Amino acid sequence: MEKTSKKFNRIYAMQLATIFLGFVIFGFSENIKGPAIPRIQLDFMLSESELGTLLSLNALGYLIACSFTAYLTRIWGIKAVTIMALGSMAASGVLIFFSHHYAMFSASYFLMYIGNGMLEIGLAILGARIFVKNTGTMMNLSHGFYGLSSTVAPLIATGLMGVTINGHTLDWRGMYLLMLLLSLVPVLFALFSTFPGDGIQHEDRVPLKVLLKDPVLWLMVFVLSFGVVSELAVGGWLVNFLEKAYSWDTVRASGMLSAFFLCFALARLLLGPLTDKMGFTVSLILFSGSSAVCTFLAIFGGVRFAFLFAAAGIGIAMIYPTVMAFIAKRYPNGSDTAITFTVTMMGLGSVIGNYLIGGVIETVKKLVGADSHAGLLRGLQAGYGVIGLCAALCAVTGLVLFRYLTKRKELI
């Protein structure tokens, strides 16, 4: 019995290490782009709308990965899929380093997002299978490691881009190489671990066509899509906004992005138990609503309210893990399928969201005055306002979900 217990604890420890480190790498890969974006834009001479299109195309890679990851998981298991995801991210770092033409850079960046999508699905499925007790708390805790790495990612990226080795400055290409090679660390834990749930018989799983008939799943798609667009867009647009709208230097702007992710990480690490106590649906409404309020006040309040950009991270941090906890509880035998479908649809929303932000900035700039500071400021405010609007729509959709579940006495 003692030997079995030790084996179980060792395996569980390896599983937790894979999940936690996986989220650390995911946070790095997603959020080192903030300080790098202005330099990438300058190197390849990209306009704001072209930059939005680039981010949207990469989000499309993420979407494609989400669509086939569940299928690969059923065939090969989560272990193989997780290792493939992390391996492709490391390979993309090497390719980005050698990308001196826009076409190669786009393809390399696209590959990184393929890895991101595969990794996120794998970690979400694994979390749903392992965290059967205190689901909200454990989901938020594991996703808190994403927040922790996201907090330091912009600062590390900024520091690495200025490092000189043998007279050669790493710049953004070398920074991506070093950061993405860290993906190989959780691979070591995955190799020596086993993963639960792969032995579930096909006939015991809830088929997708049954899940698609449930209005709750579709509402969760909208909640997650609005919430994640609001969350992920900050990494790509906040530094850009602060540098161009308020003339902040890169270090100061990156510091604000890090402050956002510090709030983001602390919220997930400390507020997870609240989601179990208040209920997942109520939590979604309150947290996304607070994020929307903070974002709009920060945008239109000027520099003195800029700290609210960081505070917005507290609310929006809770959306993704709470949705995953909701799905794990509502669909215990269909969580793999439900998570894959929901995250895939969310990926589509991310494609549209990034493209919309870039398009709104360009449109408003032209209307106010393309070459004036006022035109740039209003354009950036309008574009970043889309992020706040998405958080607000997340809260509204959560309210619709709350009323639907309450009427049927199915509130979670």
C-alpha positions as CSV (number, residue, x, y, z in Angstrom):
1,M,0.0,0.0,0.0
2,E,2.8,2.4,1.0
3,K,4.7,1.6,-2.2
4,T,1.6,2.2,-4.3
5,S,1.0,5.5,-2.5
6,K,4.5,6.7,-3.2
7,K,4.2,5.8,-6.8
8,F,0.9,7.6,-7.0
9,N,2.4,10.7,-5.3
10,R,5.4,10.7,-7.6
11,I,3.2,10.4,-10.7
12,Y,0.9,13.1,-9.5
13,A,3.9,15.4,-8.7
14,M,5.2,14.8,-12.3
15,Q,1.7,15.6,-13.7
16,L,1.6,18.8,-11.6
17,A,5.1,19.8,-12.7
18,T,4.1,19.2,-16.4
19,I,1.0,21.3,-16.0
20,F,2.6,24.2,-14.0
21,L,5.7,24.4,-16.1
22,G,3.6,24.1,-19.3
23,F,1.6,27.1,-18.2
24,V,4.9,29.0,-17.4
25,I,6.1,28.3,-21.0
26,F,2.7,29.2,-22.4
27,G,2.9,32.6,-20.5
28,F,6.4,33.3,-21.9
29,S,5.5,32.5,-25.5
30,E,2.3,34.6,-25.4
31,N,3.6,37.7,-23.7
32,I,7.2,38.3,-24.7
33,K,5.7,39.7,-27.9
34,G,4.7,43.0,-26.1
35,P,8.1,44.7,-26.1
36,A,9.1,42.9,-29.4
37,I,6.1,44.1,-31.4
38,P,7.3,47.7,-32.0
39,R,10.7,46.4,-33.2
40,I,9.2,43.7,-35.4
41,Q,6.9,46.4,-36.9
42,L,9.9,48.6,-37.5
43,D,12.1,45.9,-39.0
44,F,9.4,44.7,-41.5
45,M,7.9,48.2,-42.0
46,L,4.4,47.1,-41.0
47,S,1.4,49.4,-40.6
48,E,-1.0,49.1,-37.7
49,S,-3.6,47.2,-39.7
50,E,-0.8,44.9,-41.1
51,L,0.3,44.2,-37.6
52,G,-3.3,43.4,-36.6
53,T,-3.5,41.1,-39.6
54,L,-0.2,39.4,-38.6
55,L,-1.5,38.7,-35.1
56,S,-4.8,37.5,-36.5
57,L,-3.1,35.0,-38.8
58,N,-1.1,33.7,-36.0
59,A,-4.3,33.3,-33.9
60,L,-5.6,31.3,-36.9
61,G,-2.7,28.9,-36.4
62,Y,-3.7,28.6,-32.8
63,L,-7.3,27.9,-34.0
64,I,-6.2,25.2,-36.4
65,A,-4.1,23.5,-33.7
66,C,-7.1,23.5,-31.4
67,S,-9.2,21.8,-34.1
68,F,-7.0,18.8,-34.5
69,T,-5.4,18.4,-31.0
70,A,-8.4,16.5,-29.5
71,Y,-8.2,14.0,-32.4
72,L,-4.5,13.5,-31.9
73,T,-5.1,13.1,-28.1
74,R,-7.6,10.3,-28.7
75,I,-5.1,8.5,-31.0
76,W,-1.7,9.1,-29.2
77,G,-2.7,10.3,-25.8
78,I,-2.1,13.6,-24.0
79,K,1.6,12.7,-23.2
80,A,2.6,12.6,-26.9
81,V,0.6,15.6,-27.8
82,T,2.0,17.7,-25.0
83,I,5.6,16.7,-26.0
84,M,4.8,17.6,-29.6
85,A,3.4,20.9,-28.7
86,L,6.4,21.9,-26.6
87,G,8.8,20.6,-29.2
88,S,7.2,22.6,-32.0
89,M,7.5,25.8,-29.8
90,A,11.2,25.2,-29.3
91,A,11.7,24.6,-33.0
92,S,9.8,27.8,-33.8
93,G,12.3,29.7,-31.6
94,V,15.2,28.5,-33.8
95,L,13.3,29.4,-37.0
96,I,12.4,32.9,-35.7
97,F,16.1,33.5,-34.9
98,F,17.0,32.8,-38.5
99,S,14.1,34.7,-40.0
100,H,15.4,37.7,-41.9
101,H,12.5,37.8,-44.4
102,Y,8.9,38.5,-43.6
103,A,7.6,35.3,-45.2
104,M,9.9,33.1,-43.1
105,F,9.1,35.1,-39.9
106,S,5.4,34.8,-40.5
107,A,5.7,31.0,-41.0
108,S,7.9,30.6,-37.9
109,Y,5.5,32.7,-35.8
110,F,2.6,30.7,-37.2
111,L,4.3,27.4,-36.0
112,M,4.7,28.9,-32.5
113,Y,1.0,29.5,-32.3
114,I,0.3,25.9,-33.6
115,G,2.4,24.7,-30.6
116,N,0.5,27.1,-28.3
117,G,-2.9,25.8,-29.4
118,M,-1.8,22.2,-28.9
119,L,-0.3,22.9,-25.5
120,E,-3.3,24.8,-24.2
121,I,-5.8,22.0,-25.2
122,G,-3.5,19.4,-23.7
123,L,-3.1,21.2,-20.4
124,A,-6.8,22.0,-20.2
125,I,-7.8,18.4,-20.7
126,L,-5.2,17.2,-18.3
127,G,-6.4,19.7,-15.6
128,A,-10.1,18.6,-16.1
129,R,-9.1,15.0,-15.6
130,I,-6.9,15.5,-12.5
131,F,-8.6,18.3,-10.6
132,V,-11.8,16.5,-9.5
133,K,-11.9,18.2,-6.1
134,N,-11.9,22.0,-5.5
135,T,-12.0,22.3,-9.3
136,G,-12.2,26.1,-9.4
137,T,-9.4,26.6,-6.9
138,M,-7.0,24.2,-8.7
139,M,-7.8,25.4,-12.2
140,N,-7.1,29.0,-11.1
141,L,-3.9,27.9,-9.3
142,S,-2.5,26.1,-12.3
143,H,-3.4,29.0,-14.6
144,G,-1.8,31.2,-12.1
145,F,1.6,30.0,-13.3
146,Y,0.7,31.4,-16.7
147,G,0.1,34.7,-15.0
148,L,3.4,34.5,-13.1
149,S,5.4,33.9,-16.2
150,S,3.4,36.6,-18.0
151,T,4.3,39.0,-15.3
152,V,8.0,38.7,-15.8
153,A,7.9,38.0,-19.5
154,P,7.9,41.6,-20.8
155,L,10.7,42.6,-18.4
156,I,12.8,39.6,-19.3
157,A,12.1,40.2,-23.0
158,T,13.1,43.8,-22.7
159,G,16.3,42.9,-20.9
160,L,17.3,40.1,-23.2
161,M,16.8,42.3,-26.3
162,G,19.6,44.6,-25.0
163,V,22.0,41.9,-24.1
164,T,25.2,41.8,-26.2
165,I,27.2,38.6,-26.7
166,N,30.6,38.8,-28.5
167,G,29.6,42.1,-29.9
168,H,26.3,40.8,-31.2
169,T,23.1,42.2,-29.7
170,L,20.4,39.5,-29.2
171,D,17.6,41.9,-30.2
172,W,14.1,40.3,-30.6
173,R,15.2,37.3,-32.6
174,G,17.7,36.1,-30.1
175,M,15.3,36.8,-27.3
176,Y,12.7,34.6,-28.9
177,L,15.3,31.8,-29.4
178,L,16.3,31.7,-25.8
179,M,12.8,32.0,-24.3
180,L,11.3,29.4,-26.6
181,L,14.1,26.9,-26.0
182,L,12.9,26.8,-22.4
183,S,10.0,24.7,-23.8
184,L,12.3,21.7,-23.5
185,V,12.2,21.8,-19.7
186,P,8.6,20.5,-19.1
187,V,9.3,17.9,-21.8
188,L,11.6,16.1,-19.4
189,F,8.8,15.9,-16.8
190,A,6.3,14.7,-19.4
191,L,8.6,11.9,-20.6
192,F,8.8,10.4,-17.1
193,S,5.1,10.7,-16.3
194,T,1.8,8.9,-17.1
195,F,-1.4,10.8,-17.9
196,P,-4.9,9.8,-16.8
197,G,-8.0,9.3,-18.9
198,D,-6.7,8.0,-22.1
199,G,-8.2,4.6,-21.4
200,I,-11.8,5.9,-21.4
201,Q,-13.8,3.9,-23.9
202,H,-15.1,5.7,-26.9
203,E,-18.7,4.7,-26.1
204,D,-18.5,6.3,-22.7
205,R,-17.6,9.7,-24.1
206,V,-20.4,12.3,-24.8
207,P,-20.4,12.9,-28.6
208,L,-20.1,16.4,-30.0
209,K,-23.5,16.3,-31.7
210,V,-25.1,15.9,-28.3
211,L,-23.1,18.7,-26.7
212,L,-23.9,21.0,-29.6
213,K,-27.6,20.8,-28.6
214,D,-26.9,22.3,-25.2
215,P,-27.4,26.1,-25.3
216,V,-25.1,26.3,-22.2
217,L,-22.1,25.2,-24.3
218,W,-22.8,27.9,-26.9
219,L,-23.1,30.6,-24.1
220,M,-19.8,29.4,-22.7
221,V,-18.3,29.8,-26.1
222,F,-19.3,33.5,-26.1
223,V,-18.2,34.0,-22.5
224,L,-14.8,32.5,-23.2
225,S,-14.3,34.2,-26.6
226,F,-15.0,37.7,-25.3
227,G,-13.0,37.1,-22.1
228,V,-9.9,35.7,-23.8
229,V,-9.9,38.3,-26.6
230,S,-9.9,40.9,-23.8
231,E,-7.1,39.0,-22.0
232,L,-4.7,38.2,-24.9
233,A,-5.1,41.5,-26.7
234,V,-3.4,43.3,-23.8
235,G,-0.1,41.5,-24.4
236,G,-0.1,42.6,-28.0
237,W,-1.4,46.2,-27.7
238,L,-0.8,47.7,-24.2
239,V,3.0,48.5,-24.7
240,N,2.2,49.8,-28.2
241,F,-0.6,52.0,-26.7
242,L,1.5,53.5,-23.9
243,E,4.5,54.1,-26.1
244,K,2.6,55.9,-28.9
245,A,-0.3,57.5,-27.0
246,Y,1.6,58.7,-23.9
247,S,5.2,58.7,-25.3
248,W,6.4,56.3,-22.5
249,D,9.7,54.6,-23.1
250,T,9.8,50.8,-23.6
251,V,11.0,50.0,-20.0
252,R,8.2,52.0,-18.4
253,A,5.5,50.6,-20.8
254,S,6.8,47.1,-20.3
255,G,6.6,47.7,-16.6
256,M,2.9,48.5,-16.9
257,L,2.3,45.3,-18.8
258,S,4.2,43.4,-16.2
259,A,2.0,45.0,-13.5
260,F,-1.1,43.9,-15.5
261,F,0.2,40.3,-15.4
262,L,1.2,40.6,-11.7
263,C,-2.4,41.5,-10.9
264,F,-3.4,38.7,-13.3
265,A,-1.2,36.1,-11.6
266,L,-2.1,37.1,-8.0
267,A,-5.8,37.0,-8.8
268,R,-5.5,33.4,-10.0
269,L,-3.3,32.3,-7.2
270,L,-5.4,33.9,-4.4
271,L,-9.0,34.3,-5.6
272,G,-9.6,30.8,-6.9
273,P,-11.4,29.7,-3.8
274,L,-13.9,32.5,-4.3
275,T,-15.1,30.9,-7.5
276,D,-15.9,27.7,-5.7
277,K,-17.8,29.7,-3.0
278,M,-19.6,32.2,-5.1
279,G,-20.3,29.7,-8.0
280,F,-18.7,29.7,-11.4
281,T,-21.4,31.6,-13.2
282,V,-21.7,34.5,-10.7
283,S,-17.9,34.7,-10.7
284,L,-17.8,35.1,-14.5
285,I,-20.2,38.1,-14.3
286,L,-18.5,39.9,-11.5
287,F,-14.9,39.5,-12.6
288,S,-15.4,40.3,-16.3
289,G,-17.6,43.3,-15.4
290,S,-14.9,44.7,-13.1
291,S,-12.3,44.3,-15.8
292,A,-14.4,46.3,-18.3
293,V,-14.9,49.1,-15.9
294,C,-11.1,49.4,-15.1
295,T,-10.2,49.3,-18.8
296,F,-12.6,52.1,-19.9
297,L,-11.6,54.3,-16.9
298,A,-7.9,53.7,-17.9
299,I,-8.5,54.6,-21.5
300,F,-10.5,57.8,-21.1
301,G,-9.1,58.9,-17.8
302,G,-5.7,59.8,-19.2
303,V,-2.2,59.1,-17.8
304,R,-3.3,59.5,-14.1
305,F,-5.6,56.6,-14.5
306,A,-3.1,54.4,-16.4
307,F,-2.6,52.2,-13.3
308,L,-6.1,50.8,-14.0
309,F,-4.7,49.1,-17.1
310,A,-2.9,46.8,-14.6
311,A,-5.9,46.5,-12.3
312,A,-8.0,45.2,-15.2
313,G,-5.9,42.1,-15.0
314,I,-7.5,41.0,-11.7
315,G,-11.0,40.5,-13.2
316,I,-10.1,39.1,-16.7
317,A,-7.6,36.6,-15.2
318,M,-10.5,34.6,-13.7
319,I,-12.4,34.0,-16.9
320,Y,-10.5,31.2,-18.6
321,P,-9.9,28.9,-15.7
322,T,-13.4,29.4,-14.4
323,V,-14.8,28.4,-17.7
324,M,-12.6,25.3,-17.7
325,A,-13.8,24.4,-14.2
326,F,-17.4,24.9,-15.3
327,I,-17.0,22.6,-18.2
328,A,-15.2,20.0,-16.1
329,K,-18.2,20.0,-13.7
330,R,-21.0,20.1,-16.2
331,Y,-19.6,17.6,-18.7
332,P,-17.6,15.0,-16.6
333,N,-17.6,12.4,-19.4
334,G,-17.4,14.9,-22.3
335,S,-14.9,17.5,-21.0
336,D,-12.3,16.6,-23.7
337,T,-14.8,17.3,-26.5
338,A,-16.4,20.3,-24.8
339,I,-13.0,21.9,-24.0
340,T,-11.8,21.4,-27.6
341,F,-14.9,22.8,-29.2
342,T,-15.1,25.8,-26.8
343,V,-11.4,26.7,-27.2
344,T,-11.5,26.2,-31.0
345,M,-14.4,28.6,-31.2
346,M,-12.6,31.0,-28.9
347,G,-9.6,30.9,-31.3
348,L,-11.9,32.1,-34.1
349,G,-12.9,35.0,-31.8
350,S,-9.2,35.8,-31.3
351,V,-8.6,36.0,-35.0
352,I,-11.5,38.4,-35.4
353,G,-10.6,40.4,-32.3
354,N,-7.0,41.2,-33.3
355,Y,-8.0,42.1,-36.8
356,L,-10.8,44.3,-35.5
357,I,-8.5,46.2,-33.1
358,G,-5.9,47.0,-35.8
359,G,-8.7,48.0,-38.2
360,V,-10.4,50.3,-35.7
361,I,-7.1,52.1,-34.9
362,E,-6.4,52.7,-38.6
363,T,-10.0,53.8,-39.4
364,V,-10.2,56.3,-36.5
365,K,-6.8,57.7,-37.2
366,K,-7.9,58.5,-40.8
367,L,-11.1,60.1,-39.6
368,V,-9.5,62.3,-37.0
369,G,-6.2,63.0,-38.9
370,A,-3.8,60.3,-40.0
371,D,-0.7,62.4,-39.5
372,S,-1.7,64.1,-36.3
373,H,-1.0,63.1,-32.7
374,A,-4.7,63.6,-31.9
375,G,-5.6,61.1,-34.7
376,L,-3.1,58.5,-33.3
377,L,-4.3,59.0,-29.8
378,R,-8.0,58.7,-30.7
379,G,-7.3,55.7,-32.9
380,L,-5.4,53.9,-30.1
381,Q,-8.1,54.7,-27.6
382,A,-10.8,53.4,-29.9
383,G,-8.8,50.2,-30.7
384,Y,-8.0,49.5,-27.1
385,G,-11.6,50.3,-26.3
386,V,-12.5,47.1,-28.2
387,I,-10.6,45.2,-25.4
388,G,-12.8,46.8,-22.7
389,L,-15.9,46.2,-24.8
390,C,-15.1,42.5,-25.0
391,A,-14.8,42.3,-21.2
392,A,-18.2,44.0,-20.9
393,L,-19.8,41.6,-23.4
394,C,-18.3,38.7,-21.4
395,A,-20.2,40.0,-18.4
396,V,-23.5,40.4,-20.3
397,T,-23.2,36.9,-21.8
398,G,-22.5,35.6,-18.3
399,L,-25.7,37.2,-17.1
400,V,-27.7,35.5,-19.8
401,L,-26.1,32.2,-18.8
402,F,-27.0,32.9,-15.1
403,R,-30.7,33.5,-15.9
404,Y,-30.8,30.4,-18.2
405,L,-29.3,28.1,-15.6
406,T,-31.3,29.6,-12.7
407,K,-34.6,28.9,-14.4
408,R,-33.6,25.2,-14.9
409,K,-32.1,24.9,-11.4
410,E,-28.7,23.9,-12.9
411,L,-26.6,26.8,-11.6
412,I,-23.0,25.8,-11.0
